[in-house]
Amino acid sequence: MVRTKISIAGRLNKHTHIQGFTLFELMVVISILAVVLTVFVPIFRSSRPFSDSQSGISELVNLIQDLKKRAVQDQADLTLHIDTGRNYLWVEDSIMDEEMRKKAKEEGVTLRQDFNISGVEFKESGQEDPDDQAILFSKQGYSDFALIHLTDDETDLTIRIEPFLYHVEVVQGHEPFEECI
């Protein structure tokens, strides 16, 4: 009786110290990752950083970030006006004439009723009317250093706009300006 040796998978040759993955295994893993990323990346991009109860805050944060980006792209100074008494916002740019500015103010938006803007704070408080605040977004890439204080029935929030940063930070509670510096 002749005995035949059956080779063990992976030991078809005499070299026993070969380690690593085969090209086929790597291609299978990369293909699986590509499929998973294709499915989940659009879902994560469309998700909001805030819950539905705070979607108005999310929209305000997105507007501020968009104004920072648009000022540089369009090479125009943009100003976000905030009427804290009416929870009303409108945007002006540096090339608008008086009639266009009046129209921009009329076509502004009222924020959702689930939160109120309780105030806007600047590093240097040179604003004349406390109800009508203006935040400048420069075409050179900077903005005013400002804090927008928001309140609703449950919580206080502060939106921190820093001069040279693109991202806007939302902080829990009413953050005074002295704590930002």
LUMZA-759763 format. One record per residue (C-alpha): x, y, z; residue in one letter; residue number from 1; chain. Coordinates in nm, 3 decimals, decimal comma. Example, Ala and Ser with C-alpha at 12.3 -4.5 7.8 and 13.67 -1.06 7.14 Angstrom:
px|py|pz|code|pos|unit
1,230|-0,450|0,780|a|1|A
1,367|-0,106|0,714|s|2|A
REM end
This chain:
px|py|pz|code|pos|unit
0,000|0,000|0,000|m|1|A
0,136|0,333|-0,108|v|2|A
0,064|0,631|0,104|r|3|A
0,014|0,965|-0,062|t|4|A
0,068|1,283|0,121|k|5|A
-0,212|1,540|0,100|i|6|A
-0,082|1,894|0,098|s|7|A
-0,221|2,144|0,344|i|8|A
-0,376|2,456|0,187|a|9|A
-0,120|2,734|0,173|g|10|A
0,173|2,489|0,177|r|11|A
0,180|2,389|-0,183|l|12|A
0,543|2,476|-0,213|n|13|A
0,834|2,403|0,012|k|14|A
0,873|2,756|0,149|h|15|A
0,705|2,756|0,487|t|16|A
0,788|3,110|0,604|h|17|A
0,594|3,307|0,341|i|18|A
0,353|3,545|0,510|q|19|A
0,106|3,802|0,379|g|20|A
-0,208|3,825|0,178|f|21|A
-0,259|3,722|-0,178|t|22|A
-0,351|3,975|-0,441|l|23|A
-0,695|3,818|-0,471|f|24|A
-0,764|3,859|-0,097|e|25|A
-0,659|4,224|-0,108|l|26|A
-0,882|4,292|-0,409|m|27|A
-1,182|4,132|-0,237|v|28|A
-1,135|4,345|0,077|v|29|A
-1,091|4,666|-0,126|i|30|A
-1,403|4,585|-0,329|s|31|A
-1,609|4,533|-0,013|i|32|A
-1,483|4,862|0,133|l|33|A
-1,567|5,046|-0,189|a|34|A
-1,924|4,915|-0,183|v|35|A
-1,970|5,007|0,185|v|36|A
-1,832|5,360|0,132|l|37|A
-2,046|5,409|-0,177|t|38|A
-2,356|5,334|0,027|v|39|A
-2,274|5,517|0,352|f|40|A
-2,084|5,833|0,250|v|41|A
-2,394|6,003|0,099|p|42|A
-2,590|5,917|0,412|i|43|A
-2,330|6,080|0,640|f|44|A
-2,299|6,387|0,419|r|45|A
-2,672|6,455|0,429|s|46|A
-2,698|6,404|0,805|s|47|A
-2,730|6,716|1,016|r|48|A
-2,504|6,786|1,311|p|49|A
-2,807|6,876|1,524|f|50|A
-3,132|6,702|1,606|s|51|A
-3,460|6,797|1,439|d|52|A
-3,553|7,017|1,733|s|53|A
-3,243|7,225|1,660|q|54|A
-3,259|7,226|1,280|s|55|A
-3,310|7,604|1,284|g|56|A
-2,979|7,640|1,465|i|57|A
-2,819|7,409|1,212|s|58|A
-2,952|7,625|0,929|e|59|A
-2,812|7,938|1,094|l|60|A
-2,470|7,774|1,139|v|61|A
-2,474|7,660|0,774|n|62|A
-2,569|8,013|0,662|l|63|A
-2,277|8,166|0,853|i|64|A
-2,029|7,913|0,711|q|65|A
-2,169|7,970|0,362|d|66|A
-2,128|8,348|0,400|l|67|A
-1,763|8,303|0,499|k|68|A
-1,702|8,089|0,190|k|69|A
-1,905|8,308|-0,050|r|70|A
-1,729|8,629|0,056|a|71|A
-1,395|8,486|-0,055|v|72|A
-1,529|8,314|-0,369|q|73|A
-1,725|8,618|-0,492|d|74|A
-1,459|8,866|-0,372|q|75|A
-1,726|9,081|-0,204|a|76|A
-1,766|9,189|0,157|d|77|A
-2,088|9,037|0,293|l|78|A
-2,278|9,158|0,598|t|79|A
-2,522|8,946|0,797|l|80|A
-2,777|9,170|0,967|h|81|A
-2,953|9,030|1,272|i|82|A
-3,262|9,200|1,412|d|83|A
-3,275|9,043|1,759|t|84|A
-3,611|9,202|1,839|g|85|A
-3,787|9,026|1,550|r|86|A
-3,558|8,719|1,504|n|87|A
-3,500|8,845|1,151|y|88|A
-3,193|8,802|0,924|l|89|A
-3,086|8,949|0,593|w|90|A
-2,763|8,966|0,394|v|91|A
-2,608|9,259|0,211|e|92|A
-2,296|9,277|0,000|d|93|A
-2,057|9,562|-0,066|s|94|A
-2,166|9,621|-0,426|i|95|A
-2,536|9,675|-0,350|m|96|A
-2,684|10,020|-0,400|d|97|A
-2,940|10,166|-0,156|e|98|A
-3,239|10,022|-0,344|e|99|A
-3,091|9,672|-0,350|m|100|A
-3,013|9,694|0,023|r|101|A
-3,372|9,790|0,096|k|102|A
-3,493|9,495|-0,113|k|103|A
-3,251|9,256|0,063|a|104|A
-3,388|9,368|0,399|k|105|A
-3,748|9,314|0,282|e|106|A
-3,664|8,967|0,152|e|107|A
-3,486|8,855|0,469|g|108|A
-3,596|8,555|0,671|v|109|A
-3,758|8,519|1,009|t|110|A
-3,602|8,245|1,217|l|111|A
-3,807|7,956|1,344|r|112|A
-4,014|8,016|1,654|q|113|A
-3,857|7,734|1,856|d|114|A
-3,564|7,956|1,958|f|115|A
-3,490|8,327|1,992|n|116|A
-3,178|8,532|1,939|i|117|A
-3,126|8,688|2,279|s|118|A
-2,827|8,895|2,173|g|119|A
-2,515|8,938|1,964|v|120|A
-2,184|9,020|2,130|e|121|A
-1,870|9,159|1,965|f|122|A
-1,512|9,199|2,081|k|123|A
-1,542|9,574|2,041|e|124|A
-1,899|9,682|2,102|s|125|A
-1,932|9,959|1,845|g|126|A
-2,286|9,870|1,738|q|127|A
-2,530|10,159|1,779|e|128|A
-2,865|9,978|1,773|d|129|A
-2,877|9,675|2,006|p|130|A
-3,166|9,523|1,807|d|131|A
-2,997|9,556|1,464|d|132|A
-2,655|9,387|1,468|q|133|A
-2,426|9,347|1,166|a|134|A
-2,156|9,081|1,127|i|135|A
-1,903|9,144|0,848|l|136|A
-1,756|8,863|0,636|f|137|A
-1,461|9,001|0,442|s|138|A
-1,351|8,905|0,092|k|139|A
-1,000|8,857|0,238|q|140|A
-1,121|8,556|0,439|g|141|A
-1,183|8,691|0,787|y|142|A
-1,497|8,792|0,974|s|143|A
-1,597|8,979|1,286|d|144|A
-1,536|8,793|1,611|f|145|A
-1,894|8,757|1,733|a|146|A
-2,110|8,552|1,967|l|147|A
-2,476|8,491|1,885|i|148|A
-2,674|8,396|2,195|h|149|A
-2,980|8,177|2,140|l|150|A
-3,246|8,068|2,387|t|151|A
-3,541|7,835|2,381|d|152|A
-3,763|7,684|2,650|d|153|A
-3,502|7,430|2,757|e|154|A
-3,150|7,551|2,686|t|155|A
-2,922|7,842|2,606|d|156|A
-2,673|7,813|2,322|l|157|A
-2,396|8,035|2,190|t|158|A
-2,275|8,037|1,831|i|159|A
-1,911|8,142|1,824|r|160|A
-1,790|8,306|1,502|i|161|A
-1,412|8,335|1,503|e|162|A
-1,237|8,574|1,263|p|163|A
-1,009|8,336|1,072|f|164|A
-1,179|7,999|1,117|l|165|A
-1,424|7,856|0,863|y|166|A
-1,611|7,635|1,108|h|167|A
-1,857|7,790|1,348|v|168|A
-1,874|7,645|1,698|e|169|A
-2,197|7,591|1,891|v|170|A
-2,145|7,596|2,267|v|171|A
-2,395|7,484|2,532|q|172|A
-2,501|7,766|2,762|g|173|A
-2,466|8,143|2,748|h|174|A
-2,093|8,192|2,693|e|175|A
-1,968|8,540|2,786|p|176|A
-1,707|8,700|2,565|f|177|A
-1,445|8,698|2,840|e|178|A
-1,438|8,316|2,834|e|179|A
-1,362|8,311|2,459|c|180|A
-1,039|8,502|2,480|i|181|A
REM end
